[in-house]
Amino acid sequence: MSHTLGVRQAQKQKTRQALLDAALQLLEEQSLNSLGLREVTRAVGVAPTAFYRHFRDMADLGVTLVEAALSSLHTTLAALLAETGDGEERIAATVELIVAYVRTHPAHVRFIAREQHGGVQAVRSAIGDQLGLFAQEVKDQFAQEPESAGWDEDDLLMLARMYVDHMVMTASALLEAAPGTEERVAASARRQLRLVSLGRRHWLDEQ
């Protein structure tokens, strides 16, 4: 009996992942708001009623895609920040992380870029929540660094949000970059982070 349940659970998980993969592929050319449930199930080869064994609706599937797209970055980003100080090493590592992620997960990046301001409220909220969590994690790391001595909580969170927003903006720019121009986008991203770093060091000078 337990073996049979295990096989069924594995098949259920396989179908769930197939639905997510099919939706992500279909979303290469359209928004979630325009994607129909039947399109997704047809691509997987299952009946529309099977969809509801895995997701409440298309918005629920979209929220799951958000988590898949962004949650894996938390550990990587946290390690990067913990291992680097506020300087050239962190700047280079941050941009390298974004470049690598766009190369390996272009469909996820495109989905987030499109749906961040899209028509499905639950998905917009999920993206906002994930980016907010990123910002809080970045803030907590920044708070431990000597460059943050004297900073208040609101300013630290503002700085962290700038850092996260810059990552999202850079990912979108890399995704849309013409062939052969990726390094130009990356170089611009490094210069922008250098400016943020310089501003951080002098933020309290006039206070």
Steps between C-alpha positions, in 0.01 A plus 500: 500500500775746595680428170179573306451829689859593428457439128179704496665785688794499260264507201301783656818700554610429143169629362515808721850582376392439141218753542743757638751438220231522232360822644845657518567410137165640387568819698801571281258661253211624715399623844351284771179700476447377145610140552217251520487194722409282202810617312717375783328164543495444123877555489548238772245258360271482804133579544412852625347347814844357588632855539295548818677213673809720504393865494190694605511714186744667261589763759605223740720351227648845440586543868673162494704613199604813691626290789686270261655796320623693803524280807814320381685831488465567873775264613735604221453872563534461877828312457631758254431789738644318800821414316567843345539849637369823353750531218609377159479131593133530594422713196659250261343199675153655501505572127645155426215345700241689297666418168517130588138492614372664182702256288369192682143616577394741222136388506476561875654845464264590216202380704596713802575806287163476324283409798653741754257759367258258331130449531490216755491656845598185691811461285594868533471464876708181501776673304484799733521271803802316363683822411409641842650193663814546293521862613461403865775238470731752330421758770583254777838431340573867438420578865792281609754686287721789621378726217156499665613647831259780594238406241138474611273208407302688235811612314647152511180356354502772232856401407409131492201567276723695262732200485215256429335733247834531323525120474152479346571786260831345394340160442235658277763697307709187445196310382424765237862564401587458134745221413855604584400780738472299823838618630404863437188452714705327770760777499227762541352299788839490674540878463154558645578281801828684543304825520266351761800380701662844485177667608471260792843597630411872500129483593557634852754769406245782503303376802 
